[in-house]
Amino acid sequence: MKKIWAVVVAVMLFAGLLAGCGGDKTDGGAAKDTGDSKDKKRIALITPEKIGVNPFFVLMDEGLKKAGTDFDVEVKTIESTDPASIESNLRMAVAEKYDLIITSTFQMEDALKKVAAENPDVPFAIIDTTVDLPNVRSVVFREHEAAYLLGAAAGLATKTGKIGNVVADDIPIMHKYITGFEEGAKSVRPDVEIFVNYVGSFNDPAKAKEIALLQNSKGADFVAGMSAVGDLGVFEAAKEKGFFTSGQDTDNTGVDPAHVVLAQLKGTDAVTYETVKDFTEGNFTFDVRDYGLKEKGVGLTYVTHESKTPLNDFIGQEIVDKVKTIADDIIAGKIKVTNALEQ
């Protein structure tokens, strides 16, 4: 009898083993082919917060997925639900043996410094900030160059001589935007008055709207949204009061073409895509990659990038042509825009 049960158990274990080798499920619910896919590279993107409606992270996710398709790579986006989950998500990705782990923004810096230092053989990349470790590639943007163009356009377009910035928070990286914008505006209109107020968050449309209304009440006929998700509140204020505004990261002029007349662009999708491309093609290096106007990593709608939204008369083609000349001069090195992080 013992021999019979031994045979039965052995058969059951073997059947279970075969079933386990038949394929598991990916996040999308499709069966993963363990034959061909076992040789695929696996790349994880870990965001510091839920993607939500923040275009910065939406674009990164889109760039990752496109790269996964184009380069036949298994990709996964892991969204951190709160600051406490950031480090645990990094450790989980290491434990799951992803070939490359991509992170983003200053919110990830402390956790990445800790986890990457403890895992020197694991390749990492961080987008939009710098981490100086031998197994980390850092990707940064020259946002100040695009902000200069935005400021120049606003300075040329304003009828009141007063313009505003609704800024997410008083942190170093946001001063790249503020300083560039101010230099651009004053380069074309030295007497322009610029209002700057901070929301205190990247996710507070109500507070951003309140600030935009305040700046408009002081005479600003153009208020630049520099507050991520908060820009939605700035757009609402512009529509209610009839002033003009701009958004960030992606071309959101189509939201309200009558009032959202420009967008300062940041190609987080393109640099995520290129990071995956370099890794899969064997060109990945641990250094700092810097993207500005020359590399088309940043830009301004109508000036450096086409838009599906018709150009608003508040800006007009004459101003666009003048700002295009300014962009060419920045690329050629004739105009040097201050990087507030280097001051």
RODO-2510 file (C-alpha; in nm, 4 decimals, decimal comma):
residues 343
     n   res          X          Y          Z
     1     m     0,0000     0,0000     0,0000
     2     k     0,2840     0,2393     0,0835
     3     k     0,4367     0,1748    -0,2593
     4     i     0,1053     0,2506    -0,4308
     5     w     0,0675     0,5831    -0,2459
     6     a     0,4240     0,6717    -0,3278
     7     v     0,3541     0,6223    -0,6986
     8     v     0,0323     0,8301    -0,6759
     9     v     0,2094     1,1190    -0,5018
    10     a     0,4921     1,1118    -0,7539
    11     v     0,2469     1,1287    -1,0437
    12     m     0,0598     1,4179    -0,8814
    13     l     0,3793     1,6126    -0,8230
    14     f     0,4918     1,5586    -1,1808
    15     a     0,1537     1,6729    -1,3140
    16     g     0,1705     1,9827    -1,0950
    17     l     0,5157     2,0575    -1,2256
    18     l     0,3948     2,0339    -1,5856
    19     a     0,1011     2,2628    -1,5089
    20     g     0,3364     2,5172    -1,3517
    21     c     0,5480     2,5221    -1,6664
    22     g     0,2516     2,5920    -1,8895
    23     g     0,2641     2,9722    -1,8443
    24     d     0,1774     3,2374    -1,5868
    25     k    -0,0063     3,5664    -1,6197
    26     t     0,1367     3,9102    -1,6752
    27     d    -0,0279     4,2256    -1,5417
    28     g    -0,2250     4,2482    -1,8642
    29     g    -0,3699     3,9015    -1,8118
    30     a    -0,2042     3,7425    -2,1152
    31     a    -0,0134     3,4190    -2,0847
    32     k     0,3633     3,4699    -2,0770
    33     d     0,5493     3,2378    -2,3133
    34     t     0,8228     3,0822    -2,1017
    35     g     0,9946     2,9525    -2,4124
    36     d     1,0862     3,2672    -2,6084
    37     s     1,0136     3,5203    -2,3311
    38     k     1,2548     3,3652    -2,0827
    39     d     1,5352     3,5290    -2,2836
    40     k     1,3653     3,8699    -2,2952
    41     k     1,5082     4,1544    -2,0945
    42     r     1,2823     4,2711    -1,8136
    43     i     1,2624     4,6391    -1,7297
    44     a     1,0656     4,8046    -1,4501
    45     l     0,9622     5,1681    -1,4168
    46     i     0,8905     5,2776    -1,0595
    47     t     0,7076     5,6084    -1,0140
    48     p     0,7138     5,7985    -0,6834
    49     e     0,3369     5,8409    -0,6836
    50     k     0,0234     5,7221    -0,8599
    51     i     0,0328     5,8242    -1,2247
    52     g    -0,3130     5,9802    -1,2115
    53     v    -0,3410     6,2839    -1,4380
    54     n     0,0158     6,4082    -1,3963
    55     p     0,1411     6,4288    -1,7568
    56     f     0,5029     6,3804    -1,6465
    57     f     0,4389     6,0223    -1,5344
    58     v     0,1772     5,9498    -1,7998
    59     l     0,4380     6,0255    -2,0684
    60     m     0,7000     5,8086    -1,8981
    61     d     0,4597     5,5155    -1,8887
    62     e     0,3762     5,5660    -2,2568
    63     g     0,7451     5,5789    -2,3507
    64     l     0,8146     5,2597    -2,1573
    65     k     0,5297     5,0696    -2,3223
    66     k     0,6305     5,1836    -2,6706
    67     a     0,9890     5,0747    -2,6067
    68     g     0,8662     4,7395    -2,4790
    69     t     0,6839     4,6809    -2,8057
    70     d     0,9556     4,8147    -3,0351
    71     f     1,2448     4,6306    -2,8704
    72     d     1,0614     4,3136    -2,7626
    73     v     1,1215     4,3791    -2,3934
    74     e     0,9052     4,2779    -2,0996
    75     v     0,8154     4,6017    -1,9181
    76     k     0,6208     4,6836    -1,6050
    77     t     0,5214     5,0124    -1,4389
    78     i     0,5028     5,0047    -1,0597
    79     e     0,3222     5,2997    -0,9020
    80     s     0,4129     5,3977    -0,5453
    81     t     0,1023     5,4722    -0,3434
    82     d     0,2800     5,6865    -0,0844
    83     p     0,6363     5,7931     0,0110
    84     a     0,6762     5,4915     0,2393
    85     s     0,6244     5,2496    -0,0504
    86     i     0,9007     5,3950    -0,2690
    87     e     1,1898     5,2056    -0,1090
    88     s     0,9907     4,8834    -0,0779
    89     n     0,9015     4,8992    -0,4483
    90     l     1,2681     4,9415    -0,5399
    91     r     1,3620     4,6446    -0,3233
    92     m     1,0820     4,4373    -0,4734
    93     a     1,2084     4,5097    -0,8256
    94     v     1,5596     4,4069    -0,7217
    95     a     1,4283     4,0870    -0,5626
    96     e     1,2318     4,0071    -0,8781
    97     k     1,5586     4,0386    -1,0729
    98     y     1,4616     4,3025    -1,3285
    99     d     1,7481     4,3653    -1,5687
   100     l     1,7052     4,7434    -1,5477
   101     i     1,5124     4,9529    -1,2954
   102     i     1,4095     5,3043    -1,3995
   103     t     1,2947     5,5630    -1,1463
   104     s     1,2169     5,9348    -1,1615
   105     t     1,2282     6,2730    -0,9881
   106     f     1,3856     6,4025    -0,6683
   107     q     1,1234     6,2093    -0,4695
   108     m     1,3101     5,8865    -0,5481
   109     e     1,6621     6,0106    -0,4722
   110     d     1,7070     5,9022    -0,1099
   111     a     1,5628     5,5554    -0,1579
   112     l     1,7589     5,4984    -0,4794
   113     k     2,0880     5,6049    -0,3198
   114     k     2,0303     5,3473    -0,0478
   115     v     1,9066     5,0559    -0,2607
   116     a     2,1484     5,1084    -0,5509
   117     a     2,4460     5,1278    -0,3156
   118     e     2,3406     4,7988    -0,1542
   119     n     2,3017     4,6334    -0,4979
   120     p     2,6043     4,7462    -0,7008
   121     d     2,5503     4,4843    -0,9726
   122     v     2,1961     4,6015    -1,0536
   123     p     2,1637     4,8717    -1,3250
   124     f     1,9413     5,1693    -1,2449
   125     a     1,8372     5,4882    -1,4220
   126     i     1,6735     5,7959    -1,2728
   127     i     1,4991     6,0601    -1,4815
   128     d     1,4766     6,4294    -1,3930
   129     t     1,7472     6,4366    -1,1278
   130     t     2,1004     6,3160    -1,0577
   131     v     2,2254     6,0337    -0,8371
   132     d     2,6022     5,9932    -0,8376
   133     l     2,6566     5,6191    -0,8104
   134     p     2,8521     5,3848    -1,0426
   135     n     2,5458     5,1738    -1,1266
   136     v     2,3042     5,4621    -1,1941
   137     r     2,2429     5,6544    -1,5154
   138     s     2,0993     6,0002    -1,4488
   139     v     1,8843     6,1844    -1,7016
   140     v     1,8247     6,5573    -1,6613
   141     f     1,6584     6,8302    -1,8638
   142     r     1,7500     7,1899    -1,9357
   143     e     1,4015     7,3101    -1,8468
   144     h     1,5353     7,6634    -1,8093
   145     e     1,5863     7,6843    -2,1861
   146     a     1,2216     7,6079    -2,2640
   147     a     1,1107     7,8339    -1,9782
   148     y     1,3096     8,1164    -2,1374
   149     l     1,1112     8,0708    -2,4587
   150     l     0,7834     8,0662    -2,2658
   151     g     0,8786     8,3832    -2,0801
   152     a     0,9788     8,5560    -2,4027
   153     a     0,6458     8,4659    -2,5633
   154     a     0,4554     8,5915    -2,2582
   155     g     0,6596     8,9120    -2,2467
   156     l     0,5892     8,9829    -2,6110
   157     a     0,2192     8,8973    -2,5871
   158     t     0,1105     9,0682    -2,2643
   159     k    -0,1038     9,3776    -2,3055
   160     t    -0,0940     9,4772    -1,9390
   161     g     0,2790     9,4322    -1,8861
   162     k     0,2008     9,1923    -1,6007
   163     i     0,2379     8,8139    -1,6133
   164     g     0,2392     8,5361    -1,3530
   165     n     0,3747     8,1965    -1,2527
   166     v     0,1746     7,9462    -1,0463
   167     v     0,4523     7,7198    -0,9201
   168     a     0,4142     7,3805    -0,7529
   169     d     0,6581     7,4330    -0,4680
   170     d     0,9553     7,6400    -0,3563
   171     i     1,2158     7,3720    -0,4299
   172     p     1,5418     7,3965    -0,6273
   173     i     1,4264     7,2314    -0,9504
   174     m     1,1297     7,4683    -0,9871
   175     h     1,3657     7,7647    -0,9810
   176     k     1,5001     7,6439    -1,3158
   177     y     1,1556     7,7251    -1,4539
   178     i     1,1113     8,0525    -1,2639
   179     t     1,4555     8,1937    -1,3472
   180     g     1,4415     8,0920    -1,7135
   181     f     1,0929     8,2390    -1,7515
   182     e     1,1983     8,5690    -1,5925
   183     e     1,5102     8,6004    -1,8074
   184     g     1,3120     8,5297    -2,1234
   185     a     1,0366     8,7768    -2,0407
   186     k     1,2741     9,0561    -1,9443
   187     s     1,4909     8,9996    -2,2504
   188     v     1,2034     9,1203    -2,4674
   189     r     1,0334     9,3543    -2,2196
   190     p     1,2625     9,4775    -1,9415
   191     d     0,9818     9,6546    -1,7542
   192     v     0,7532     9,3501    -1,7338
   193     e     0,6158     9,2705    -1,3871
   194     i     0,6167     8,9028    -1,2902
   195     f     0,4147     8,7498    -1,0071
   196     v     0,5394     8,4224    -0,8543
   197     n     0,3374     8,2230    -0,6009
   198     y     0,3730     7,8660    -0,4729
   199     v     0,0974     7,6074    -0,4407
   200     g     0,2902     7,3916    -0,1936
   201     s     0,2023     7,0725    -0,3804
   202     f     0,2074     6,9110    -0,7246
   203     n    -0,1506     6,7860    -0,6810
   204     d    -0,3701     7,0748    -0,5696
   205     p    -0,5821     7,2265    -0,8518
   206     a    -0,8014     7,4171    -0,6044
   207     k    -0,5075     7,6075    -0,4514
   208     a    -0,3502     7,6638    -0,7937
   209     k    -0,6777     7,8105    -0,9201
   210     e    -0,6961     8,0425    -0,6213
   211     i    -0,3437     8,1718    -0,6903
   212     a    -0,4124     8,2187    -1,0625
   213     l    -0,7217     8,4241    -0,9827
   214     l    -0,5190     8,6354    -0,7416
   215     q    -0,2491     8,7068    -1,0001
   216     n    -0,5102     8,7948    -1,2593
   217     s    -0,6776     9,0332    -1,0120
   218     k    -0,3430     9,2145    -0,9921
   219     g    -0,3420     9,2659    -1,3679
   220     a    -0,1721     8,9574    -1,5100
   221     d    -0,3242     8,8744    -1,8476
   222     f    -0,0993     8,5679    -1,8866
   223     v    -0,0437     8,3186    -1,6032
   224     a     0,1888     8,0239    -1,6626
   225     g     0,0916     7,6970    -1,4980
   226     m     0,3956     7,5347    -1,3394
   227     s     0,2189     7,3155    -1,0865
   228     a     0,1726     6,9725    -1,2523
   229     v    -0,1801     6,8504    -1,1715
   230     g    -0,2456     7,1941    -1,0226
   231     d    -0,2384     7,3378    -1,3743
   232     l    -0,5931     7,2097    -1,4187
   233     g    -0,6999     7,4703    -1,1646
   234     v    -0,5087     7,7414    -1,3497
   235     f    -0,6910     7,6442    -1,6694
   236     e    -1,0260     7,6728    -1,4913
   237     a    -0,9379     8,0188    -1,3631
   238     a    -0,8316     8,1348    -1,7098
   239     k    -1,1586     8,0184    -1,8621
   240     e    -1,3670     8,1850    -1,5899
   241     k    -1,1898     8,5215    -1,6046
   242     g    -1,0858     8,5301    -1,9701
   243     f    -0,7073     8,5526    -1,9311
   244     f    -0,4455     8,3348    -2,0987
   245     t    -0,2318     8,0531    -1,9664
   246     s     0,0052     7,7670    -2,0479
   247     g     0,0644     7,4150    -1,9239
   248     q     0,3621     7,1886    -1,8671
   249     d     0,5275     6,8721    -1,9970
   250     t     0,2738     6,7764    -2,2648
   251     d     0,0805     6,9763    -2,5236
   252     n    -0,2401     7,0560    -2,3356
   253     t    -0,3476     7,3505    -2,5532
   254     g    -0,6358     7,1368    -2,6761
   255     v    -0,7941     7,1428    -2,3292
   256     d    -0,9170     7,4980    -2,3903
   257     p    -0,7680     7,6548    -2,7052
   258     a    -0,9294     7,9906    -2,6284
   259     h    -0,7269     8,0306    -2,3085
   260     v    -0,4529     7,7630    -2,2903
   261     v    -0,2353     7,9143    -2,5604
   262     l     0,1086     7,7570    -2,5022
   263     a     0,2698     7,4528    -2,3411
   264     q     0,6236     7,4135    -2,2146
   265     l     0,7233     7,0632    -2,3181
   266     k     0,9404     6,8016    -2,1497
   267     g     0,9959     6,4747    -2,3350
   268     t     0,9855     6,2263    -2,0507
   269     d     0,8391     5,9716    -2,2912
   270     a     1,1279     6,0149    -2,5350
   271     v     1,4032     5,9840    -2,2751
   272     t     1,2397     5,6796    -2,1155
   273     y     1,2192     5,5226    -2,4597
   274     e     1,5827     5,6068    -2,5341
   275     t     1,6955     5,4688    -2,1974
   276     v     1,5338     5,1339    -2,2793
   277     k     1,6719     5,1462    -2,6336
   278     d     2,0284     5,2005    -2,5133
   279     f     1,9975     4,9170    -2,2633
   280     t     1,8557     4,6641    -2,5079
   281     e     2,1063     4,7546    -2,7792
   282     g     2,4076     4,7335    -2,5499
   283     n     2,4782     5,1076    -2,5473
   284     f     2,3874     5,1717    -2,1850
   285     t     2,6402     5,3717    -1,9849
   286     f     2,6362     5,5007    -1,6289
   287     d     2,6677     5,8737    -1,6754
   288     v     2,4574     6,1895    -1,6851
   289     r     2,2466     6,2513    -1,9958
   290     d     2,1413     6,6134    -2,0466
   291     y     1,8487     6,7042    -2,2756
   292     g     1,7710     7,0589    -2,3852
   293     l     1,6476     7,2439    -2,6926
   294     k     1,9303     7,1092    -2,9069
   295     e     1,8416     6,7483    -2,8254
   296     k     1,4668     6,8226    -2,8500
   297     g     1,4233     6,7049    -2,4910
   298     v     1,2423     7,0287    -2,4025
   299     g     1,0545     7,2822    -2,6084
   300     l     0,7563     7,5078    -2,6614
   301     t     0,4455     7,4471    -2,8699
   302     y     0,4384     7,6230    -3,2091
   303     v     0,8039     7,7225    -3,1668
   304     t     0,9990     7,3963    -3,1446
   305     h     0,7124     7,1494    -3,1815
   306     e     0,4014     7,1423    -3,3969
   307     s     0,0585     7,1361    -3,2335
   308     k    -0,2789     7,0036    -3,3449
   309     t    -0,4373     7,3089    -3,1811
   310     p    -0,4579     7,6249    -3,3967
   311     l    -0,2360     7,9096    -3,2803
   312     n    -0,4251     8,1558    -3,0601
   313     d    -0,4282     8,5205    -3,1716
   314     f    -0,3014     8,6292    -2,8295
   315     i     0,0339     8,4792    -2,9310
   316     g     0,0149     8,5109    -3,3095
   317     q     0,2604     8,4092    -3,5794
   318     e     0,4761     8,7208    -3,5472
   319     i     0,5583     8,6359    -3,1861
   320     v     0,6167     8,2699    -3,2725
   321     d     0,8680     8,3736    -3,5403
   322     k     1,0533     8,5988    -3,2947
   323     v     1,0692     8,3222    -3,0341
   324     k     1,1924     8,0754    -3,2967
   325     t     1,4881     8,3064    -3,3554
   326     i     1,5518     8,3147    -2,9809
   327     a     1,5426     7,9321    -2,9711
   328     d     1,7975     7,9157    -3,2533
   329     d     2,0238     8,1557    -3,0634
   330     i     2,0048     7,9415    -2,7488
   331     i     2,0922     7,6292    -2,9464
   332     a     2,3820     7,8117    -3,1158
   333     g     2,5132     7,9333    -2,7811
   334     k     2,4498     8,3011    -2,8552
   335     i     2,2108     8,3204    -2,5600
   336     k     2,3131     8,1602    -2,2314
   337     v     2,0167     8,0842    -2,0047
   338     t     2,0880     8,0680    -1,6325
   339     n     2,0515     7,7270    -1,4715
   340     a     1,9309     7,8095    -1,1202
   341     l     2,0712     7,4794    -0,9879
   342     e     2,4217     7,5874    -1,0816
   343     q     2,4105     7,9268    -0,9106
***
